[in-house]
Amino acid sequence: MEVVKRSLRILTCTQKIPKSGLIKINRRNYAQSSGLSYIHNIGKQPLVYRTIGQQLTRAANEFGDREAVVCIEEHTKFTYDQLRSEADRLAAGFQCLGLTRGDRVGIWAPNVAIWPVVMFAAARAGLILVALNPAYEAPEMQFCIQKVGIKALVASESFRQTDYYEKLVKIVPELSSSDPGRIHSKILPHLTTIIINSERYFPGTFRLSDVGSLPTPSQINSIEDQQKDISPDSGCNIQFTSGTTGMPKAALLKHFGFVNNGIHIGNRNGIYEARVCMQVPFFHAYGTVITVMACVSHRGTMVLPSILYNPEKSLRSIQDEECSVIYGTPTMYVDLVNKQREMKLKLKAEIAVTGGALCPPQLLIDMKNELGLKKVKTIFGMTENSAVSFNTLDNDSTEQILETVGHIQDHIEAKVVDAQGNLVPFGTPGELCVRGYFTMLGYWGDEEKTRETLGRDGWLRTGDQFILQSDGYGKVVGRLKEMIIRGGENIFPKEIENFLATCPQIAEAYIVGVPDERLGEEMCAFVRLRSDCESFSPQDIRDFCKGKITYFKIPKYIEIVTEFPKTLSGKIQKFKLQQHFIEKQNERMVTEPLAKDISI
């Protein structure tokens, strides 16, 4: 409380308080009494000036014998002390390969035990980790490697029965004839090294175990000494997030944001000494910050129930590993609830945290009842602000849990503005903007997009249509951008539209989000064929997509049309396309449950 009083005294010395009332303090925040949508939550616990590597050092020194990672399918476990040792060995190995501070090292892998090892190794070597979606196809990987100049890539041997090496050879034809660590690619000039997590040897690559064998004991020991030379304000992680231009943007996040958001997320989510069932992927900020950094800051254990998401394996892990906290997206909880109704396991979990997409109130109720939970919590934010800006408080009412995305996170400012950038009154919809320690440094190699999103004054425009309440809680009422959230995966229509436009038979294509009971949203592609195309079916379009774009970006529904609804200025009216889809689906539910010309 003394911190709040001190901050309030500072404020009163620099701002004249109107006679109409003093500044009102709500739940450790202060807000202007003018009734306009601005709040700053001061927070009780001060921020720490620390790197990811230093946070791991503290964990290993203070509770090194506690389990950090438990990977069920791989039968692998790491304590925090072992996690630091493995990370330092690999960090020194990276340096033996010629990687220097600031170099980008990518990781292309599902939820395997080595993922957090690589994450901490990169951080402790002063490298920038590039988190890559394991479902990427070769063209998407090539773009990402080229965009941020990845110098070394760590990859799993395979994903969903697909051999990663085959995809890598498509990207780098020179790979099979190159010496390990000496790749000379005409298309990807920065890429020198590919490392495969496998016992097999692949031409032109290192095995991950061999890289860890390169350094001497003194080189490994020197990693700890290097931690003091890495700045908490420097970049540590790049997350790819799609943009309305259709090309992914590379958000550069910093150590300071990772560490502190992890601390405050963990405080709210009850992570202290918890065993967390981690269903979400590591490559998302949900995995790296909300899970990894929260656990390493609160003596938590990350339990990986399966390499690839599987609701039955998640439930068995929650039971067998006695997980007290569950992490997942709304789609995952739909599956868990349905599977638990079949299996009726004896679960001891007390808390479930949902994020990645908005969660319907009925699902929150079903989660609590069917999974036997004491509390259900929500998190809300975006990649560009290191994951979380609003989060459920410990003693929130049922109404607050069901009707809001939670309370503003500690040490964060939030405001809601109109189209001109002016504050709107509390309770009035507008665009949510946030400011604080957790915002990205910018989009890698894209100053224009950075300026559009992150102002010189530090305010980050989220693109969310939002209602901010005077008590610090918020509600999402829509999206100013066209982003579609499919089961927690962020998809922007323009990227898919641009891709479909490369099909010789397609003249125009527009993507809209449509309701889906399990995933929240699905994609429907409205396609106009070229005049000289006599026959091209929805299945033909899907076949064209396969192997060129990630599976979850392939539209579930495709409708062939002859024209599009447009405004007088010629802009496509996508809301009419959505209305058309819903009306047609309703008709089919009565007359024809399986719509042959839409469902594929």
Number of C-alpha atoms within 10 A of each C-alpha: 9 8 14 17 11 10 13 15 11 11 13 12 9 8 8 8 14 10 6 8 10 13 16 12 19 13 13 16 24 21 20 17 16 14 14 21 26 25 25 23 22 19 18 14 12 12 17 13 14 20 27 26 29 20 17 23 19 14 24 22 12 13 16 20 14 18 21 26 26 23 19 19 14 13 8 13 17 23 19 27 21 19 25 24 18 19 28 29 24 28 29 28 25 23 21 16 17 13 22 13 14 16 20 26 28 28 24 23 26 24 22 22 21 22 21 19 23 24 27 25 27 32 28 30 27 29 26 25 28 28 23 24 20 22 18 20 19 20 15 19 19 18 15 21 24 16 16 21 19 23 22 25 21 22 25 21 20 19 17 10 7 11 12 20 20 14 18 19 14 13 21 19 15 16 24 16 10 17 16 19 18 15 23 17 16 11 13 19 14 19 23 24 25 25 24 24 19 15 11 10 11 17 13 20 23 21 19 21 15 15 19 20 13 18 21 14 11 9 17 22 15 13 21 16 10 13 19 13 8 21 16 21 16 18 24 28 27 29 24 22 19 18 20 15 13 16 18 19 24 24 26 26 27 26 26 25 30 29 28 27 27 25 23 23 27 24 17 17 25 19 24 17 16 22 25 27 28 27 26 24 22 25 23 22 26 28 21 23 27 26 26 24 25 29 26 29 23 19 23 26 28 26 26 28 26 21 18 17 17 14 21 16 18 23 25 17 20 26 17 13 18 18 23 21 25 25 23 21 22 25 22 21 25 18 16 22 21 14 17 19 12 9 12 12 15 15 21 18 22 17 25 24 21 23 24 26 23 19 19 13 15 9 16 22 14 16 23 17 12 16 23 15 20 12 20 22 23 25 26 24 21 17 23 27 24 31 27 24 27 24 27 25 20 13 9 14 11 12 9 17 22 20 16 22 24 23 26 27 27 25 23 20 20 23 25 28 23 14 8 6 11 13 18 20 20 20 17 17 21 28 24 24 23 24 21 18 19 24 27 23 18 22 24 18 15 13 12 9 15 19 13 10 19 23 12 9 7 15 18 23 19 21 17 22 21 24 26 29 20 23 17 24 22 25 21 19 12 15 15 14 13 18 20 22 19 23 20 22 18 17 24 25 26 21 19 22 18 16 15 24 15 12 14 10 19 18 15 20 23 20 26 24 25 18 15 12 10 15 19 20 20 24 24 24 25 25 24 18 21 14 10 7 11 8 8 13 15 21 14 12 20 17 12 15 19 13 12 15 19 17 14 16 19 22 22 15 21 24 18 17 12 11 11 19 13 12 9 7 6 9 10 14 12 18 12 14 21 18 12 12 21 14 11 13 17 13 13 13 11 8 10 11 11 12 15 11 13 20 14 17
